[in-house]
Amino acid sequence: MTEPNSLKSVLEQLAEAEKSRAEPALTSRQRRARTVARLAAVQALYQMELAGEGVDTVITEFSNHRFDADIEGEPLAEADEAYFADIVRGVVGQQRSIDEAVKARLASNWRMERLDSTLRALLRAGVWELTASRDVPKEIIIDEYVELAKAFFDESEAKFVNAALDGVARDVRG
Protein backbone atom coordinates (compact mmCIF):
# COMPACT_ATOMS: atom_id res chain seq x y z
CA MET A 1 0.00 0.00 0.00
CA THR A 2 1.31 3.43 -0.86
CA GLU A 3 1.21 6.49 1.39
CA PRO A 4 -2.46 7.57 1.57
CA ASN A 5 -3.39 10.61 -0.46
CA SER A 6 -5.19 13.55 1.08
CA LEU A 7 -8.97 13.46 0.79
CA LYS A 8 -8.79 16.54 -1.44
CA SER A 9 -6.40 14.84 -3.86
CA VAL A 10 -8.56 11.68 -3.90
CA LEU A 11 -11.64 13.74 -4.80
CA GLU A 12 -9.69 15.64 -7.48
CA GLN A 13 -8.46 12.36 -8.95
CA LEU A 14 -12.00 10.96 -9.00
CA ALA A 15 -13.37 14.16 -10.58
CA GLU A 16 -10.76 13.96 -13.34
CA ALA A 17 -11.59 10.32 -14.01
CA GLU A 18 -15.32 11.13 -14.04
CA LYS A 19 -14.83 13.41 -17.04
CA SER A 20 -14.19 10.36 -19.22
CA ARG A 21 -17.43 8.60 -18.35
CA ALA A 22 -20.99 9.51 -17.56
CA GLU A 23 -23.59 7.64 -15.57
CA PRO A 24 -26.76 7.70 -17.66
CA ALA A 25 -29.75 9.73 -16.55
CA LEU A 26 -27.79 11.66 -13.92
CA THR A 27 -26.61 15.24 -13.97
CA SER A 28 -22.94 15.95 -13.37
CA ARG A 29 -23.82 17.04 -9.83
CA GLN A 30 -25.67 13.76 -9.19
CA ARG A 31 -22.77 11.73 -10.63
CA ARG A 32 -20.36 13.60 -8.36
CA ALA A 33 -22.62 12.92 -5.37
CA ARG A 34 -22.57 9.21 -6.22
CA THR A 35 -18.78 9.24 -6.46
CA VAL A 36 -18.55 10.84 -3.02
CA ALA A 37 -21.07 8.28 -1.72
CA ARG A 38 -18.90 5.44 -3.01
CA LEU A 39 -15.77 6.88 -1.41
CA ALA A 40 -17.62 7.38 1.87
CA ALA A 41 -19.04 3.84 1.72
CA VAL A 42 -15.55 2.40 1.37
CA GLN A 43 -14.42 4.50 4.32
CA ALA A 44 -17.44 3.44 6.38
CA LEU A 45 -16.94 -0.26 5.61
CA TYR A 46 -13.27 0.07 6.54
CA GLN A 47 -14.20 1.83 9.77
CA MET A 48 -16.80 -0.81 10.62
CA GLU A 49 -14.31 -3.61 10.13
CA LEU A 50 -11.59 -2.01 12.22
CA ALA A 51 -13.72 -0.55 15.01
CA GLY A 52 -16.45 -3.18 15.05
CA GLU A 53 -19.17 -0.54 14.84
CA GLY A 54 -22.66 -1.37 13.64
CA VAL A 55 -24.10 -0.27 10.33
CA ASP A 56 -26.66 2.17 11.73
CA THR A 57 -24.06 3.79 14.00
CA VAL A 58 -21.68 4.39 11.11
CA ILE A 59 -24.37 5.66 8.75
CA THR A 60 -25.60 8.09 11.41
CA GLU A 61 -22.05 9.25 12.13
CA PHE A 62 -21.40 9.98 8.47
CA SER A 63 -24.74 11.76 8.07
CA ASN A 64 -24.32 13.87 11.21
CA HIS A 65 -20.60 14.56 11.24
CA ARG A 66 -18.88 13.81 7.94
CA PHE A 67 -21.16 14.88 5.12
CA ASP A 68 -21.37 18.63 4.59
CA ALA A 69 -18.25 19.10 6.71
CA ASP A 70 -14.81 20.47 6.02
CA ILE A 71 -12.13 17.83 5.63
CA GLU A 72 -8.51 18.95 5.78
CA GLY A 73 -9.74 22.54 5.46
CA GLU A 74 -11.71 21.84 2.28
CA PRO A 75 -15.47 21.35 2.00
CA LEU A 76 -16.44 17.80 1.15
CA ALA A 77 -18.47 17.64 -2.03
CA GLU A 78 -22.14 16.82 -1.66
CA ALA A 79 -22.80 13.11 -1.25
CA ASP A 80 -25.77 11.03 -2.31
CA GLU A 81 -26.44 10.00 1.28
CA ALA A 82 -29.23 7.57 0.38
CA TYR A 83 -26.97 5.77 -2.09
CA PHE A 84 -24.19 5.71 0.52
CA ALA A 85 -26.55 4.10 3.04
CA ASP A 86 -27.78 1.61 0.42
CA ILE A 87 -24.21 0.50 -0.33
CA VAL A 88 -23.22 0.14 3.33
CA ARG A 89 -26.43 -1.65 4.35
CA GLY A 90 -26.31 -3.80 1.22
CA VAL A 91 -22.74 -4.93 1.83
CA VAL A 92 -23.46 -5.75 5.46
CA GLY A 93 -26.67 -7.58 4.61
CA GLN A 94 -25.14 -9.63 1.81
CA GLN A 95 -21.56 -9.90 3.00
CA ARG A 96 -21.44 -13.70 2.92
CA SER A 97 -22.48 -13.92 -0.75
CA ILE A 98 -20.35 -10.88 -1.64
CA ASP A 99 -17.29 -12.46 -0.05
CA GLU A 100 -17.96 -15.69 -1.94
CA ALA A 101 -18.05 -13.74 -5.21
CA VAL A 102 -14.72 -12.10 -4.35
CA LYS A 103 -13.15 -15.39 -3.21
CA ALA A 104 -14.01 -16.90 -6.59
CA ARG A 105 -11.69 -14.27 -8.11
CA LEU A 106 -8.75 -14.80 -5.75
CA ALA A 107 -5.83 -17.09 -6.44
CA SER A 108 -6.42 -20.52 -4.97
CA ASN A 109 -4.02 -19.97 -2.06
CA TRP A 110 -5.45 -16.56 -1.07
CA ARG A 111 -8.11 -15.86 1.51
CA MET A 112 -10.15 -12.70 2.04
CA GLU A 113 -8.40 -12.13 5.35
CA ARG A 114 -5.07 -11.71 3.54
CA LEU A 115 -6.36 -8.73 1.59
CA ASP A 116 -5.81 -5.24 2.96
CA SER A 117 -8.88 -3.93 4.85
CA THR A 118 -9.33 -1.03 2.44
CA LEU A 119 -9.06 -3.37 -0.53
CA ARG A 120 -11.72 -5.64 1.00
CA ALA A 121 -14.00 -2.64 1.50
CA LEU A 122 -13.49 -1.54 -2.13
CA LEU A 123 -14.23 -4.97 -3.50
CA ARG A 124 -17.25 -5.54 -1.27
CA ALA A 125 -18.82 -2.22 -2.23
CA GLY A 126 -18.10 -2.82 -5.92
CA VAL A 127 -19.54 -6.33 -5.86
CA TRP A 128 -22.67 -5.12 -4.07
CA GLU A 129 -23.23 -2.44 -6.71
CA LEU A 130 -22.69 -4.91 -9.54
CA THR A 131 -25.28 -7.26 -8.09
CA ALA A 132 -27.82 -4.74 -6.73
CA SER A 133 -27.59 -1.65 -8.95
CA ARG A 134 -28.58 -3.12 -12.29
CA ASP A 135 -29.53 0.34 -13.58
CA VAL A 136 -25.90 1.46 -13.38
CA PRO A 137 -23.71 0.17 -16.23
CA LYS A 138 -21.09 -2.27 -15.02
CA GLU A 139 -18.35 -0.26 -16.73
CA ILE A 140 -19.13 2.77 -14.59
CA ILE A 141 -19.14 0.77 -11.36
CA ILE A 142 -15.85 -0.91 -12.21
CA ASP A 143 -14.23 2.37 -13.31
CA GLU A 144 -15.30 4.14 -10.11
CA TYR A 145 -13.82 1.47 -7.84
CA VAL A 146 -10.65 1.19 -9.91
CA GLU A 147 -10.17 4.95 -9.54
CA LEU A 148 -10.74 4.64 -5.80
CA ALA A 149 -8.17 1.87 -5.69
CA LYS A 150 -5.67 4.10 -7.53
CA ALA A 151 -6.22 6.76 -4.86
CA PHE A 152 -5.25 4.37 -2.07
CA PHE A 153 -2.90 1.85 -3.67
CA ASP A 154 -0.28 1.22 -6.32
CA GLU A 155 -1.20 0.34 -9.88
CA SER A 156 -1.00 -3.42 -9.19
CA GLU A 157 -3.86 -3.28 -6.67
CA ALA A 158 -5.92 -1.13 -9.04
CA LYS A 159 -5.41 -3.75 -11.76
CA PHE A 160 -6.45 -6.45 -9.30
CA VAL A 161 -9.65 -4.53 -8.43
CA ASN A 162 -10.35 -4.14 -12.16
CA ALA A 163 -9.84 -7.83 -12.87
CA ALA A 164 -11.81 -9.01 -9.83
CA LEU A 165 -14.79 -6.73 -10.45
CA ASP A 166 -14.77 -7.49 -14.16
CA GLY A 167 -14.90 -11.20 -13.36
CA VAL A 168 -17.72 -10.71 -10.88
CA ALA A 169 -19.58 -8.58 -13.43
CA ARG A 170 -19.35 -11.44 -15.95
CA ASP A 171 -20.63 -13.85 -13.27
CA VAL A 172 -23.59 -11.75 -12.14
CA ARG A 173 -24.52 -9.81 -15.27
CA GLY A 174 -23.47 -12.17 -18.02
PyMOL commands that set and color helices and strands:
alter all, ss='L'
color gray80, all
select helices_A, chain A and resi 7-18+28-51+55-66+81-93+95-103+112-114+117-132+138-152+155-173
alter helices_A, ss='H'
color red, helices_A
select strands_A, chain A and resi 70-71+74-75
alter strands_A, ss='S'
color yellow, strands_A
deselect
rebuild
show_as cartoon
